[in-house]
Amino acid sequence: MTFVYYCSKCKKTFERRNVPAALRDSQQCECGRVLKRVFTPTRNIYVPINMRAGSEHAPVTPTDDIQKRTWEERGAQPVASRWV
């Protein structure tokens, strides 16, 4: 995985590959300053339509008995007109 970092002192951007998780937020610049990790969104993020904010396609109640049993097995409970 490639991470992008920015040095506020040098005004340079760096790419670092295969950085161990414990060291991702403590990378240092050549000048000695700690680098800030930059979020770089990918172009292929897919969010299913029923999970999008404000989606009217998201089911709020089970549509049949099988789905109702599945939701209950997973701990979902009816609250007013929605299941949470």
C-alpha positions as a Markdown table, in Angstrom:
| # | Residue | x | y | z |
|---|---|---|---|---|
| 1 | Met | 0.0 | 0.0 | 0.0 |
| 2 | Thr | 1.3 | 3.5 | -0.8 |
| 3 | Phe | 0.9 | 6.4 | 1.5 |
| 4 | Val | 1.3 | 10.1 | 0.6 |
| 5 | Tyr | 3.0 | 12.4 | 3.2 |
| 6 | Tyr | 3.5 | 16.2 | 3.2 |
| 7 | Cys | 6.2 | 18.3 | 5.0 |
| 8 | Ser | 4.9 | 21.7 | 6.1 |
| 9 | Lys | 8.5 | 23.0 | 6.4 |
| 10 | Cys | 9.9 | 21.9 | 3.1 |
| 11 | Lys | 6.6 | 22.1 | 1.2 |
| 12 | Lys | 7.4 | 18.7 | -0.4 |
| 13 | Thr | 5.2 | 15.7 | -0.9 |
| 14 | Phe | 6.5 | 12.1 | -0.5 |
| 15 | Glu | 5.2 | 8.7 | -1.3 |
| 16 | Arg | 6.1 | 5.8 | 1.0 |
| 17 | Arg | 5.3 | 2.2 | 0.2 |
| 18 | Asn | 4.7 | -0.7 | 2.6 |
| 19 | Val | 4.9 | 1.3 | 5.8 |
| 20 | Pro | 4.3 | -0.8 | 8.9 |
| 21 | Ala | 1.0 | 0.2 | 10.6 |
| 22 | Ala | 2.9 | 1.2 | 13.8 |
| 23 | Leu | 5.0 | 3.7 | 11.8 |
| 24 | Arg | 2.4 | 5.2 | 9.5 |
| 25 | Asp | 1.9 | 8.4 | 11.6 |
| 26 | Ser | 5.5 | 8.9 | 12.6 |
| 27 | Gln | 7.3 | 9.3 | 9.3 |
| 28 | Gln | 10.0 | 11.9 | 9.3 |
| 29 | Cys | 11.2 | 14.3 | 6.5 |
| 30 | Glu | 14.9 | 14.7 | 5.6 |
| 31 | Cys | 14.7 | 18.1 | 7.5 |
| 32 | Gly | 13.7 | 16.2 | 10.7 |
| 33 | Arg | 10.1 | 17.3 | 10.9 |
| 34 | Val | 7.3 | 14.7 | 11.3 |
| 35 | Leu | 5.4 | 14.3 | 8.0 |
| 36 | Lys | 1.6 | 14.7 | 7.8 |
| 37 | Arg | -0.2 | 11.8 | 6.1 |
| 38 | Val | -2.4 | 13.0 | 3.3 |
| 39 | Phe | -5.7 | 11.3 | 2.5 |
| 40 | Thr | -5.8 | 10.3 | -1.2 |
| 41 | Pro | -9.2 | 8.9 | -2.2 |
| 42 | Thr | -9.2 | 6.2 | -4.8 |
| 43 | Arg | -11.4 | 6.6 | -7.8 |
| 44 | Asn | -13.1 | 3.3 | -7.5 |
| 45 | Ile | -14.9 | 3.6 | -4.1 |
| 46 | Tyr | -18.2 | 1.9 | -4.5 |
| 47 | Val | -21.0 | 2.5 | -1.9 |
| 48 | Pro | -24.0 | 0.3 | -2.4 |
| 49 | Ile | -27.2 | 2.4 | -3.0 |
| 50 | Asn | -28.9 | 1.1 | 0.1 |
| 51 | Met | -25.9 | 2.4 | 2.2 |
| 52 | Arg | -25.8 | 5.9 | 0.8 |
| 53 | Ala | -26.8 | 8.8 | 3.0 |
| 54 | Gly | -30.4 | 9.7 | 2.6 |
| 55 | Ser | -31.1 | 6.6 | 0.6 |
| 56 | Glu | -34.8 | 5.8 | 0.3 |
| 57 | His | -33.8 | 2.3 | -1.0 |
| 58 | Ala | -32.5 | 1.2 | 2.4 |
| 59 | Pro | -34.9 | -1.4 | 4.0 |
| 60 | Val | -36.4 | -0.2 | 7.2 |
| 61 | Thr | -38.4 | -3.3 | 7.9 |
| 62 | Pro | -38.0 | -6.9 | 6.9 |
| 63 | Thr | -39.8 | -7.7 | 3.7 |
| 64 | Asp | -40.6 | -11.4 | 4.5 |
| 65 | Asp | -40.5 | -13.9 | 7.3 |
| 66 | Ile | -37.0 | -15.3 | 6.3 |
| 67 | Gln | -35.5 | -11.8 | 6.4 |
| 68 | Lys | -37.2 | -11.1 | 9.7 |
| 69 | Arg | -35.7 | -14.2 | 11.2 |
| 70 | Thr | -32.3 | -13.3 | 9.8 |
| 71 | Trp | -32.5 | -9.8 | 11.3 |
| 72 | Glu | -33.6 | -11.2 | 14.7 |
| 73 | Glu | -30.7 | -13.7 | 14.7 |
| 74 | Arg | -28.3 | -10.8 | 14.0 |
| 75 | Gly | -29.7 | -8.8 | 16.9 |
| 76 | Ala | -31.9 | -6.3 | 15.1 |
| 77 | Gln | -35.0 | -5.1 | 16.9 |
| 78 | Pro | -38.0 | -3.1 | 15.9 |
| 79 | Val | -38.0 | 0.5 | 17.2 |
| 80 | Ala | -41.1 | 2.4 | 16.2 |
| 81 | Ser | -41.4 | 1.8 | 12.4 |
| 82 | Arg | -37.7 | 0.9 | 11.8 |
| 83 | Trp | -35.5 | -2.0 | 12.8 |
| 84 | Val | -32.2 | -1.2 | 14.4 |
